[in-house]
């Protein structure tokens, strides 16, 4: 009898001690400040949406979600910081689709997107704008294409980072229109817009949110958007498909954790994000020309993997490399 009691008692102690720490802490998460790393400089579209999300999660979950910009290495420095952080949910990554495409252009990346990160949620899909410097002197996409074909002027197009959605869309524009554009890499979107407004470069394809205010202020000209339909916040701007049949491309934004974060914690964050995307944040995204995301972790994982396959095809065909 004593032996049986001892066995039962110590078995209970073992099972209690062996219970994963995360299972005990998920209900109380977060208990302190959560870092959300954005691997590009402040001021761009990615930064604006990331800060919007961080503020909403802070209000909902009762702890500060603080944005930390950590640029460099075409986004890999900040992402690597998250990959190598403690897998407790207190360091997250907010990034654009560049996260999954840029590594495909590099010989060596210190992490693997599909194993070293845990997808949490798709936040938004961002139609792109084809923005042109006022100094180019064109007012529509058709005229821009004609200018490129007759070589009437040098057309330098910025890319916020090699392998980004804007970069891949610039390549697709060249292919669809039968033109050649000179790609100028930048370290983020904010400095690219500065040079576009100043006339140092002639064009830039990037999410609409980044260009819309400059367009409305008359500092540059958005000649087309890359969505399937015209946008409610830019109703007078035609779609690129009105000139180039079937032309459509977009960027997107997502939230990730280190790969070994507990599934229960990932699920809790997914639920929190979906709650925000169904509330006032949804209307704010729509007013900025963005399509709200959301959905399950599994759906976001599938969405990510499909985009990796599509991006890999374009990058391989055009031999796009950073190194």
Secondary structure by P-SEA (a helix, b strand, c coil): caaaaaaaaaaaaaaaaaccccccccccccccbbbbbcccccccaaaaaaaaaaaaaaaaacccbbbbbbbcccaaaaaaaaaaccccccbbbbbccccccccccccccccccccccccccccbbbbbbbbbbcccccccaaaaaaaaaaccbbbbbbbcccccaaaaaaaaaaaaacbbbbbbbcccaaaaaaaaaacccccccccccccaaaaaacccccccccccccccccccccccccccccccccccccccccccccaaaaaaaaaaaaaaaacaaaaaaaaacbbbbcccaaaaaaaaaaaaaaaaaaaaaaccccc
